[in-house]
Amino acid sequence: MSEGQYINVMPHPRILGVLGDIEFAAWQCLAELVDNAFDVFQSSPETGGERPTVSISLPTAQDSRSTAEVTVQDNGRGMSLDEVRNAISAGWSGNGRHGALGLFGMGFNIATARLGRKTVVRTGRSCDSYWTEVTLDLPQIEASAAYQAPYRQVPKANPVEHGTVITISDLKGEQFEALRRPNALKVIREKLGDVYSYLLTERGFRLTINGKKLPPRKPCVWDEKRTVTRRGVEISAVQRIDVPLSDKKACMACGYWNPLDVDRCRECDQDRLEVRSRRIWGWLGIQRYVHRTDYGIDFLRNGRKILLKDKRVFYWTDEDGLGEPELEYPIDSKAATGRIVGEIHCDHVTPNYQKTAFEFETAEWHQVLRAIRGESPLRPEIAKRRQLPENDSPLALLYSGFRRQDPGLNYLVPGNGKEAIHEKTVQWAKLFRDDHPDYQSDDIWYEAAYSHDHPHQNDPGSDSDSDTDELLPGLGPVTPGEEDDDQEVPGAEDVPSADDPAPTETFEQRLQRYRDNADQFPDLAGEYLIPEMGRIELRVWAVRDQRLTNAKDQETPAFAIMLRSPRLEVFVDSDHPLYREHGADMRDIALLEAAEYMRVRQNDNSTPLSQLLLLFKERSSSPLLTPTAMADEAERLLERIRTLMAPVIAETPAVHWLQLRADEREAAEERFALESEPGLDWTEAVNNGDFIRFAPASAVLRVISESPALFMDGKVFRRSYAALSASDARDLIVERLMNPLSDLALLAQHRPKVTPEELGRIRVSCRLIARDLADDS
């Protein structure tokens, strides 16, 4: 262990001038230290196969000030002695103006000094046998004329460990009390989860406080497919922005952007210039709820939010700068509530030292504003009055489409038939951010907006066969939840059965009985937009063991019905002779029913039914009948099988490992090397049974055939096995399973040349296996 060595931390005069003026909240201090770790993850993502993680530890109510510490630990690559020396001295000399987020800039020293009087930086790389530990004891440094910080090298217990740990102790009284307040931890978690939401979501970084993972604050916006139409223009609820800018030379001393043809900075005359690319990108969108404060644009620099819910883009300022800025949004609602949000990345714009704002007077910032909102007023009438060109910026487009908050589909605002339901949508947004599965898509919001325009009415004299619901061209689909199937449907009435003059089952109840005894075709489900025909949301039910009759009580192999636009349901009698005896494809018949429904609905007999069928098949997710498509489908099913087998294999992994041939073990190891997540170990995968996830198809089949009892009866496959006592019956069950599995394995593993007839058989095999799997996918 080396002792008695020092790093020079003589502060730059510029830092001495600002240290007393800059106020950092507790979350900002922590963010400065998180920035340094995230910088390393972005510039050098080696984490030894582990997920990039920063762990923060804060004092609790039980801690005393004398022993309380704040620690920030990351699993980045760590630093060498020279790197940590440069990092610490860079912080004290004010360098790193164009660092990514922090790069141990002066914010590091301000943050640590705000929290406590003593900071220890412990860092090491996986190639080092020791930790480098630097101690910044502020009272001692201030008392010394030399401004020296001691460091030592501490042997590692595990040589391959790496990363950086920052420990702050001797906490200042006001900071210690602030961190121990009952609500402090909640505020810090929410703030950091918002500030770093992009990096946590898009880059896969992980951030924890006191061992608890921070969830990113996700934007709750309408889907891009939701549109409104203004003056013949279809406007999406999300507008993408991507504006490339010319390269420039950034001064690493003062931050000034210089032309490419200069060698010294025009601002400070230093030669520390680097060519940097520049780009403005991101999105603007419409939030699913309105709020007095929770709206506005987030501006990000290198993945961290600098401005949160900023509303300056909603003001227009005349070019002459003489008039006061005019608020343009929101101005159309009684309450000053808004819903335009967005995330704009502008890595080239310089932030202030606190990273709470940008330098707003720079040309770079004004360029960002122009890319978002243009130069003219958002209001066309005001632009015309001032003899300015009409604004066609992304913000102006959203403004023209969604400036008002009238309930209904015209502005995409949920309502209850009488008024907007703003308070309820805020509650739904909370469920969205709590990861409630029913509130992740915007379907519930859309259905409420649609229902406002089409309130339910009970009309006993309506004709159940008439098309009372209209398709909504130009608007996205509503996808009601399963619970909607039990609701009263306007215009649907009880249809009497010819055999029962006094029926006790309504038509709606009959449909629900069909659903309860049916399997869906997920490959046919979804949105279909057919030119000149409109848009539907299709569900297909393959009904089992039921006599299928339509609304006119006619027995039929299939029928289509739309109870609530735009959802069209097709019911198929899977036991009908048309399929059982004559070999018709149920999926093709279902799509034919849907096509015929749309053709009749539009009163259009000019489009051939076969052409409509082609359009439907092109838009479905059913795999094409081509060798490549069927091989991909076979591999997808085999992946599901491997996933289901893994927990069974884990019970006796050694037994099943020995069932693989030597070449299959090698193939599994090679695939593991190519496809496994960072940090996974092959030996561990063999020992815990995860090897099966990487085993070739032939090995999967061998394991199943040699131990069939382990994988039947709902564990991997639905079919019954244990209840059969006769060995011949059990063998027959295995044979009936292995035959279609062999088709899948042959095509997925070897991709041979096959005939159309063989492809047809393989498609049937895929469907048989998919129906037999126990995962309900």
N, C-alpha and C positions, 0 to 999 in steps of 0.2 A: 504494500500500500504506500503510494508516494505521498509526501507531505511537503509543505513549505514552498509551494509554487503559486504564482499569482497571475491574474489577468488585469490589464490596465482598463479601468472603467471611467476614465476621465470624461465627465459630461461635456457635451457641446454647449456653447453659450446659448444657442437657440432653445435647447431643452430647458435650461435653467430659467429662461424667460417665460415659459409656458406651463411649467409643472404646477405652479401655484394657481393658474387660471383655469385649468381644465378640470371639470367635474365629471366623474365616472360613477354611474350607478353600479350596484353590485353585479347585475347581469352583464353590463358592459365590460367590467373588469374580467369576468369569466370568458366573455366572448373574445377578448383580445388573445387570451391564452388558447382558446379553441381554434382561433384563426391560424395560429402558428402550426398546429397539428394538421388542420385541413389543408393548409398550403403544401405540406409535405406529401399528404395523400394524393393531391392533384398533380404535383410535379414529379413525384417518384412514388408510385403506388405500391412498391414492394412492402408487404406486411407479413412475409413468411407464410403466405397462404391463408392468413386470418382475415376476417372482415375488418376494414379500417374502422377503428373504434377509439373514441375519446371518453374517458371515464372521469367524472368530477365527483369529488367527495367534499361535502360541506358540513360545518358543525351542526349539531342538533341541540335541542333544548336542554339535554342532559349534560352537555359539555361545558367545562369551565373555560374562561378566557385564557388562563395560563397554559392550558394543554391543547386548546382548539387549533386546528389546522385546516387549510384549504389546499387540496391537491388536485392537479389536473394531469392525467396520465394518458399517453397515447401509445399505440403499437406500431408507429411509423418506423422508418429505417434507422432512426437515431442519428447522432452526429459524431464526427471525429473530434479530436482535441482542437484542431485548427478551425473546424466549422463552428464549434461551440464558442471558441474565443472570438471569431468574427461575428457570431450572432449576438453575443453579449455586448461587444464593443459597438456593433452597428446600432444596437438599441440606444446606447448612451451617446452615440455621435449623430443621431438623427438621420442615418442613411436609409436606403431601401424605399425611396419615394414611390417607385413603381413596383414594389413587391406585390404579390398576388393578393393576400389578405393581410397578413401581419409580417411574416418573415422576421420575427423578433425585432420589429421596428420600435420606435420610441414608445408606441402604445404598450409594449410589453413592460417596460419599466414604469410607466405611469400606472398601469393596472396593478402590478404587484406592489408598488409603493402605496397605492391607495388602500389596499387590503391589509397589509401588515408591514412590519419593520425588517423581517428576515425572509429571504427567499433562497431556496436550494434547488438548483437545476441539476438533475441526474440523468445522464443520457449515455447511450451506447449502441453500437451496431452489432449485427449478428456475427461479423468477422472479428470483433474485439473480444478479448478475454477479460476485460475490465469495464467498469462504469466510470465515466468522467463526471465528477461531482463538483459544481461551482457554488460557492456560498456568497450571496449578496446580503451582507449585514449592514443596513443603511446607517445606523448610528455609528458603527465602527468606520465605515467608508467616509462619512461626513467628518469624523474626528481626525481622519488621516489626511495629510496634505498630498499623499501619493495616489489616492483614489485607486487602491488595489483590492481585488477580490480574490481570496484564496481558492485554489482548486486542488483536488486530489483524485487519484485513480484507485478505485475499489475493485478487487477481484470479483468476478461474477460467480454465483453459485451454479448457474447453467450458462455455458459459453454462448449458446445460440440465441439467448434472449436479446431483445432489441427494443428501442423506443425511447421516450423521454418522459420524465416525471418532474413536475414543478410543484414544490411544497412551500407554502407560505405560512409562516408562524408568527408569533408575537403580534396577533391581529390587533388592529386599532379598535379602540372602544366602540366608536360609532358603527364601524363595519361589523364587528362581532354582534352587536345588538341588532343591527338590521338583518343579519343573516338568521338570527334566532327568532324573529317575529313569526307568529303563527302562519301568516299568509305568504311569507317570503319565498319559500320553496315553490309554492304553486305559481307565483308570479314569474320567478326565474325560469321554471320549466316551460310555461306558456310562451314567454318571450323568446327563449332560445329555440323552441320548437317552431316558432314563426320565422325568426331570422334565418335559420338554417334549413328551412323546409325543402328548398330545392336540392341542396346537397344530400340531405337525408333520403329524399325520395328518388331523385334521378341518378345520383352517384352511388347510392347504397352505403353511405357512411352511417356509422352508429354513434349515438351520443347518449350517455347515461349520467344520471345524478343520483348519488347514494344508492347505486345498484339498480335503479329503475330506468328503463329505456324511455327516451323522449319521443313521443309521437310527433311527426311533422304536421303542421297546420295546413291541411289541404284546401285548395280553392273549391268552393261549392258553386259551380257554374253550370249553366245549361250546356247540353251537348252541342257539338258543332253542327250536327244534322238538323237542329231546330232552326227554323228560318221564319222571317216575316217578309212581306213584300211591300215596298214603297215605290211609287211611280214606276211600276213595272220591273223593279230591280229586287232580286231575292237577296236578303241580307242574313247572313249566318250569325248566330248568337256568339260566335267566337271568331275574332279576326287575327290572323297570324301576321307577324311583322318580321322582316329579315332585310336589313339595309346594309350591304357591305360598304365600307368606307375605304378611302385610299390609305396606304401605309404611310407612317410618319416616323420620325426619330424622336424617341422619348428621352428627355434628360433625366438621368437617374439621380441627379442632385437636387434639382428644384421642381421637377415634374412638368416642365414646359414641353409642348409638342412642337417639334421643329420640322421644316421641310426636309426632304431626303437629300438635297444638294448642299447641306451645311455640315461642317465638321465640328463646330463648337456651338454650344447653346446660345441662342439669341437673347435669352433672358439673363443667364448668370455667367456666360462665357466659359463654362467648363466643357471638357471634351468627353464626358461620360454619357455618350449617346448610344441608344440601341434602337434598331428598326423594329417596330411593332405593328402587327396587323390590327385593324379596328373594325368593329361591326356592331350594329344595333339590332337586337333580335328579341323575340318573345311573343307575347299575345295580349290582346285585350278581349274581355268577355263580359257577359251579362250574368250576374249573380242570381241564384234562384230565389233570393229573398231581398227585401229592401231594408235599409237600416239608416239611422241618423248618423252614425260614425263609421260603421263597419263596411266601408266601401272605399274605392280609390285604387291607385296604382302603386305596386311595389317596384322599386328600382333596385337592381342587383348589380354588384360588382364582384366578378369571379365567384359567383354562386351564393354570396352572402347578401342579404337584403340590407341596403343602406337607408332607403326611405320606405316606410311601411304605410300603406293606405294613404298615399300622398294625393292631394286634391288640387295641386297647382295647375295641372293640365286642364282643369275644368274652367279656368279663368282665361279670358282673352285680353291681351294687352296690345294697344296700338303701337305700330312701329316707331312712332315719334317719341313714345315713352312719356308723353306729357299727361295723359289721362290716367285715372285710377283703373286697375284691373277690373274687368267686368265678369261677374259670375254667370256662367252659361248653363251649368248643370250642378245640382238639380234645381229647376225653377218651375216645373210644370205640375208639381204635387202640392197639396195643401201643407203637408209637413215636409220639412227639408230632408227628405230621405233619398238615398241613391242606391244604385246597384251595378254601376259600371266598375269593373275591377280589371286587374291584369298584372303580368310580370314582365318587366322590360330589363334585359341584360345590356349594360353599357360598361364593359370592363375598362374602357379607355378613359373614362371620366374620373377625375381625381376627387376623392372624398375629403372631408375635413378630418382632423386628427381623432375626433371622437367616433368617426364613422356613423354619424347620425344625419349627415347631409352631404351633398356634393358642393363643389365650388361653382355656385350658380351663375357667376358672371363670366364664365369661360365660354369660348366659342363651341367647345365640345358639348357642353350642357345644352346650349341653345339648339345645336344640331339634333340632339335627342328629342327635344320638345317638338321641333319641326317634323321629325319623322313620325311622331305619334299623332299630333293634332293639327299639323299644317300651320299656315300663317294667317288665314282668314278666320273670322268668327265661325263657330259651329252653326249658328243660326243663319240659314240662307237669306232671310229677309233683311237681317242686319248687314250681312256682307254686301247685298245688293244696294242697300241704302248708302253704304260707305264706298260704293263703286269698287269693291274688291271682288276677286274671282271666287266662285263657289268652292267651298272647302270639300275636297274629296279624300281626306286623310282617313286612316282606319278608325280613329275616334269619331270623326264626323259621320262616317257610315253607321257606326253603332248608335250614335246620338240620334240620327234621323229615324232609325228603326225602333229604338227602345226608350226614347226620352220620356214618354208618358208611362203611367203606372195603372192604366185602366185594366180591370180584370178581364180575362179571356185570352184567346189565342192571338188576337191582333197585336198584343204587346207581350205575350208570354208572361202573364201574371195570373197565378192561381186565384180562384174565387169560389164562392158557394152558391152562385146563381143570383145573389143580391149585391154582394160587395166583395172586395178583395180580402183575402184571409192572411194578411201580412204577419200577424202574431204567430199563427200556426206554422207558416213557412220558416220562421225563425226557429221554432221548436224542431221542425224537420231537419234543419241545418245542423242543429246540435246532435241529432241522431246520426246524421251523415258523418260528422267528425268523430263520433263515438264508434264508428265502423259498424253501425247496424246494417246488416246485409240488404234489407229492404229499401234503404234510403241512399244507396250508393249511386245508382242511376237516377236520371231525372224523371223517371216514368210517373212517380206519384205526383210530382209538381205538374207535369204535363196533363195528367188525367184531370187534376183539379181545374186547370185552365180550360180544358175541353168541356168538362162537365158544367162549368159556368155558362158557356155558350149554348149547351144542350141540356138544360135541366130535365130531370126525370119527370115524366107525367104518366099517370095511370089512366089509359084510355081504353075502356072495355070494348069499345066498338071498333078498335083498330084491327087491321088485317095482319095476322102474324106472318103471312107470306110476302107482304109488301116490303120494298126496300126503303124503310123510313130513314135510315142513317145515310148520310152522304160522306163519300170519301173526301179527304182534305188535301187536294193538290197543292204542292208548295210547302206543306207543313209536315213535320216528322210524325212518326206513329206514336200512339199511346200503347204501352204494354202493361195492361192491368195485372195485378198479382193474382195468384190462384184464388184468393179469397173473393175476388169479384165474381167468380162463377156462381156464387150463391145469392148474389144480389138480384133484386127485382129489375127486370129489363123492360124498358118502355117499348110498347108495341108488340110484345110477345104475349100471346094468350094461350090458354089451355086448348089443345086440339083433341077432340074426342076420338077414341078408337072405334073402328068399325065393329070390333068384337065386344066392346064393352060400352054400352050406351051411357053408363054413369061412371066415368073414369075417376079414380082417386089419385092418379099421378098426372101432374101437369107436364106440359112439354118441357119446361125448364127442368123439372125433376128428372124427366127421362134423360135429358142431355147430361145431367150430373151423374146419373147412373152409368151412362156410357163412359164418362170420364173416369169414374171410380173403377171401372173394369177395363181399362185400356192402358196401352203403352204409347208414349209419344215418339214421333220420329224427329229427334233433335236435328238431324241433317237437313230437314225440310223447314224447320221453324225459323222465323225471323221476318225481316222486312223485305218486301218486294215492291219495287217501283217500276211499273211497266209503262213505257211511253204511250201517251194518249189514253191510258186506262186508269191511271191513278196509283195510289199507294195502299198496300194492305200489310197487316201484321199476321202472318200465317201460323196456325198450329194444326198439326195433323195427329189424330187419335186412332190407333189400331185397336179396335174394340174386340174383346174376347168373350166368348160364351154368351152373347146377347143377340137377340133378334133385332136387327137394325132397321128402324123405320124413320122416315123423314117427317117433316112437319105436317104433311098430308096423310100420314099414317100408311105410306106406301113402303113395302119392304124393298130394300135396295142394297147393293154392295157398297155404296158410298154416297154421301151427300155433303154439301157445303152450306153453311149458314153464318150470317153475320148478325150477332145480337147487339154488338156495340162497336161502332166504327172506330178505328179502322181494322179491328181484329176479326179475321175470318177463320172459322174453325171448319175442318173437314173431318168427318167421322167415316172410318173404313171398317167394314165387317171382315175381320181377318179369317173367319171361318166360312166365308161365302164360297160357293162352288167356282165362281169366277177366278178365284185365286187358288183354292185347294185342288180343283180338278182341271182347270184349263190353263193354269200357269201364268195368269196375268200378274204384272208387277204392281203391288199395292201402292208404291210410291208414285208410279206413273199415273195410276188412276186418280190418286189424290190430287196431283198437280193438274190433271185434266179437269177435275171438278172445280178447282180454284180458277182455272183459266176460263171455263165456261161461265162461272158465276160472274167474273168481271166483264166478259163479253156481253152477257145479257144485261148486266147492270148499266153498261154504257150504251145499250141498244145499238151495238156495233157488230153486224154480221159480216163486215167486209174483211176483217182480219181472220185468216184461216186458223182453226183451232190448233192445228199442228204447229203453226208458227208461234202461237201463244205458249204452247207447251215447251217449245225450245227456249223461249225467253225465260220461262219459269225455271227450267232445268239449269240454265246458265247462271241464274241468280241463287240457286240453292247451294248448300255446302256439301251436298252428296259428292263423294269422290267420282271423278270421271272414270269411264271404263277404258283406261289406258294403262299400259304396264307400269309407268312411273307413278301415276296416281294410286293405283291399287297397291303397289309396293309400299308407298308412303302410308296408306291406310293400314296395311298389314303391320308395319313397324309401329304405328301408333297404338294398335291393339296389343301388340307384344309388350310395349312399354307399360300399358295398364296392367297386364298380367304380371310383369316383373315387380311392379309396385305392390300389388296385392300379395305376391308370394313372399316379399321381403320379411314381414313380421313372422311368417310361418317358418321360414328358413332360419331366422334368428334363434329359434328355440333349440335347434341342433345343427349349427352351421358346419361343424366338422364332418358330419355324416353326409351332408349334401355336397360339400366341397369335393369329397372323394368320388361322387357320382359323375363329376366332369372329367372328360378325357384331358390328356396333357395339352393338346392343341387348343382345346376350349378354355383351359385355364390361362394359357398365354394370350389368347384373343381377348379374354375378359380383362386381363391386366393392361393390355394395350389400349383398350377402350376406356378404361379407368383413367389412364394417363392423359388421354385426349379430352375427356368430357367431365371429369369429376370437378367438384367445387374446390377452390383453393383451401388448403388446410386439412383435407381428408388424407388419411394414410391407408395405403393398400393392405398392409398387414392387418390393420384394424378392421378393414372392410371384409377380409377373409374370416377374421375371428368373430365378427358380429353378424355375418350373413349378408351384408350389403353387396357382396360380390355378385349376387344374382342380378342386381340392377344393371350390371355391365356384361353379363354372360351372353354368348351368342344364342340365336334362336334354337339351334340344335340342342344345346345344353339345357335350355328351359324345358324343351319337350322331354328330354331324357329324365330330368328330375321329376316331372309330373308323372310320367309313365311308370317310374320305379316306386313312387310313393303316392299313388293317387288318393288314398284316404285322407292325406293331410290337406288336400287342396279342394275337396268337394264339400258339399253340404253348406254352401254359403260362405266359405272362407276365401276362395278365389272364384270358384264356379258355383252356380246355383244348384246344379243337378244333384239329386240325392244319391248317396253311395253307401253310407253306413247302415241304412235300413235294409239293404239287400243282403241276404244271407247266402244265396247261391253264388258260387264262384263264377259260373258261366254268365250270370246276370251282371256281376261286377265287371267282368272282362268286356262285356258288350257295352256297358256304359263308358268304359275307358276308350274303347275303340271308336265309339261315336264322337267322343271328344277329340281324340288324336287325329282323326281323318281331316276335319277342317283346320285344326292347328297345323298339321303338316303342310297344307296349302299355304298358310300364312308364312310359315318358317321358310319354305322353299323360295317364295317370291321375295321376302324381306332380306334373307341372308345371301341369296345367290343371284337374284334378279335375272332369271333365264328368259330366253325368248319364248313367248307364249302366244297361242292362237286366241282369237276372240272368244271361242267356245270355252277355252281354259280360263280366260279372264272372267267370263260369266260365272263359272263355277267358283272361282276365288272370291268374287263379290258375294256370292251366296254364303261362302265359308266365313267371310268377314262379318256378315250380318248375324250368322248363327252364333259366332263367338261373342260378338258384342251383346247379343241378347242374353247370353249365358253368364256374363261376368257379374260379379256380386257387388260392384262398386257404384251402381246406379248412375254412371256418368252418361 
